[in-house]
Amino acid sequence: MSTLEEIKAAAAALNLEEQVELFRWWTQSDIFKARQLSALKRDVAVGIKQLEQGQYRVLDDANLMQLAEEVGTSGRQRLKGKRRQPPA
């Protein structure tokens, strides 16, 4: 068993309160924060590039509801697709 598998098994054996404490500890770690910041910077750079290339749309009251419905429909379809897959 690898060290990572051992850590996962130990974390799974913790009670809920201990799991929450472990999660809080990890999310406050410098490594986690650095990875989150790096991902945020990448996402912002992609967004800026899309804006510069005109890959955006202006939303108003009329098309905002349409967008919300599209997002909801897409999300429901993705969830249904995931449920069809057998658990690993």
N, C-alpha and C positions, 0 to 999 in steps of 0.2 A: 504494500500500500504506500503510495507516495505521501509526502509531507502534506501536500495540498488536500489529498483525500482524507488524511487524518484530521486536518483542521476542520474540513467540512463536516465530518462525522462528529467531532467534538462540539461544533457549533449547533448541529442538529439536536444533540443531546441536552442542550441548555434549556432551561425553562424560558417562558416568553419574556419575562423581565430581564433575564440575563442576555437573551438575544437582542433585545432593544438596546441594552447597555453596550453590547459589542458593536452593534450597528452605529450607534452614536460615536463610539470611540473611533471606528474606522472613518466615518464621514468627517471627523474633526482632524484626521491625520494630515500631515503635510503632503504625503504622497497622493492621497485622494484629492485634496484641494488642487494640487498642481495638475493632475490629470483632468479634472473638471474645467479648470481655467484654460488648459490647452484645447480641449474640445470646444469650449465656448469661443475661443479665438478663431478656430477653424470655421465654425458655423457663421460667425460674423463676417469673416472674409468671403465665404461663399455668398452670403446675402449681399454684400457690397458689390461683388462681381455681377450678381444677377441684376441688381439695380442699374449698374453701369451698362449692361447689355440690354436693358429694357425688358427684362423678364420679370414683370410684376403686373398686377392689376389694381386699379383704384376701386375701392369699395365704397358704396353708398348704401342708404337704407334699403333700396330695392334689391341689390345683389348680395347684400350681407346675409340675409336669411337663406338665399339660395346656396351660398357657400357653406353655411352652417349645416344645411341639409345634406350637401355633398359629403362633408366631413363625417357626419353621423352615419350616412349610408356606407361610406368606405370603411369606417371603423367596424360597423356591424358585419360587413362582408369579411373583413380580415379576421374577426373573432370566430365567425362560422368556419372559416378555412382552417384555423388552428385547432378547432374542436374535432375536426374530421381526422386529423393526424393521430395515429396511435401514440400513446405515451412512450417516451424513450426509456 
